[in-house]
């Protein structure tokens, strides 16, 4: 299973939950080194949740990266993602679980 297996799922969730301006702020954050680490951390948590071995080690944030993450969390987009944790809602869990089932079915069919 590739870490990109969930890209389309999270892109659609972002579009559903964020304004155009918030999407721009979010895209800028996730293109940054700390945003990439934060995204990888989230994807690796999915592996751990389903009992799969991690394809990479869990990233660690430096003190300055934590400050960057905190700065992002103070934006409207960051508040939704980090403070409100909208991707941890029941509806999001259902979408992600559905994707996991699709991937597992594909693996078992091979």
URQUIJO-V772255 format. One record per residue. N is the residue number from 1. PHI is phi in whole degrees, 0 to 359 (* if undefined). OMEGA is omega in radians with two decimals (* if undefined). NEAR is the number of other ideal C-beta (glycine too) atoms within 12 Angstrom. Layout:
((N & PHI & OMEGA & NEAR) (N & PHI & OMEGA & NEAR))
This chain:
((1 & * & -3.12 & 22) (2 & 271 & 3.08 & 16) (3 & 297 & 3.10 & 23) (4 & 279 & -3.12 & 16) (5 & 299 & -3.10 & 23) (6 & 250 & -3.08 & 33) (7 & 304 & -3.10 & 17) (8 & 296 & 3.12 & 17) (9 & 297 & -3.08 & 27) (10 & 286 & 3.06 & 28) (11 & 297 & 3.13 & 20) (12 & 293 & 3.09 & 19) (13 & 295 & 3.09 & 28) (14 & 297 & -3.11 & 30) (15 & 298 & -3.14 & 16) (16 & 290 & -2.96 & 19) (17 & 249 & -3.03 & 25) (18 & 232 & 3.02 & 29) (19 & 287 & 3.13 & 16) (20 & 300 & 3.12 & 13) (21 & 296 & 3.13 & 13) (22 & 295 & 3.09 & 24) (23 & 296 & 3.12 & 24) (24 & 296 & 3.11 & 17) (25 & 296 & -3.14 & 27) (26 & 295 & 3.13 & 35) (27 & 299 & 3.12 & 21) (28 & 299 & 3.12 & 20) (29 & 298 & -3.07 & 34) (30 & 287 & 3.03 & 30) (31 & 275 & 3.13 & 15) (32 & 280 & 3.11 & 21) (33 & 303 & 3.14 & 18) (34 & 290 & 3.09 & 30) (35 & 294 & 3.11 & 29) (36 & 293 & 3.08 & 23) (37 & 294 & 3.14 & 25) (38 & 298 & 3.12 & 32) (39 & 295 & 3.12 & 31) (40 & 299 & 3.11 & 26) (41 & 302 & 3.13 & 26) (42 & 297 & 3.13 & 30) (43 & 294 & -3.14 & 34) (44 & 294 & 3.09 & 25) (45 & 295 & 3.09 & 21) (46 & 296 & 3.09 & 31) (47 & 304 & -3.11 & 25) (48 & 297 & -3.10 & 17) (49 & 296 & -3.14 & 17) (50 & 260 & 3.06 & 22) (51 & 78 & 3.12 & 10) (52 & 268 & 3.07 & 20) (53 & 293 & 3.13 & 11) (54 & 287 & 3.13 & 20) (55 & 286 & 3.10 & 17) (56 & 218 & 3.07 & 16) (57 & 285 & 3.14 & 13) (58 & 296 & -3.12 & 17) (59 & 290 & 3.08 & 23) (60 & 246 & 3.14 & 14) (61 & 261 & 3.05 & 22) (62 & 283 & 3.12 & 13) (63 & 301 & -3.14 & 11) (64 & 291 & 3.09 & 13) (65 & 291 & 3.05 & 22) (66 & 298 & 3.09 & 17) (67 & 296 & 3.10 & 14) (68 & 296 & 3.10 & 25) (69 & 296 & 3.10 & 30) (70 & 296 & 3.11 & 20) (71 & 299 & 3.09 & 21) (72 & 297 & -3.11 & 32) (73 & 296 & 3.13 & 25) (74 & 276 & 3.05 & 18) (75 & 278 & 3.11 & 25) (76 & 300 & 3.14 & 24) (77 & 295 & 3.13 & 30) (78 & 297 & 3.09 & 28) (79 & 300 & 3.13 & 21) (80 & 297 & -3.07 & 29) (81 & 284 & -2.96 & 34) (82 & 263 & -3.09 & 28) (83 & 275 & -3.13 & 18) (84 & 283 & 3.12 & 17) (85 & 53 & -3.08 & 17) (86 & 298 & 3.11 & 26) (87 & 280 & 3.07 & 32) (88 & 255 & 3.13 & 21) (89 & 289 & 3.14 & 17) (90 & 298 & -3.11 & 12) (91 & 294 & 3.10 & 15) (92 & 293 & 3.11 & 27) (93 & 301 & 3.13 & 19) (94 & 295 & 3.13 & 16) (95 & 296 & -3.13 & 26) (96 & 294 & 3.12 & 29) (97 & 298 & 3.10 & 19) (98 & 298 & 3.12 & 17) (99 & 295 & 3.12 & 28) (100 & 299 & 3.13 & 25) (101 & 298 & 3.10 & 15) (102 & 301 & -3.11 & 19) (103 & 295 & 3.13 & 26) (104 & 294 & 3.11 & 18) (105 & 297 & 3.11 & 12) (106 & 296 & 3.13 & 14) (107 & 296 & -3.10 & 15) (108 & 289 & 3.13 & 9) (109 & 284 & -3.10 & 8) (110 & 283 & * & 8))
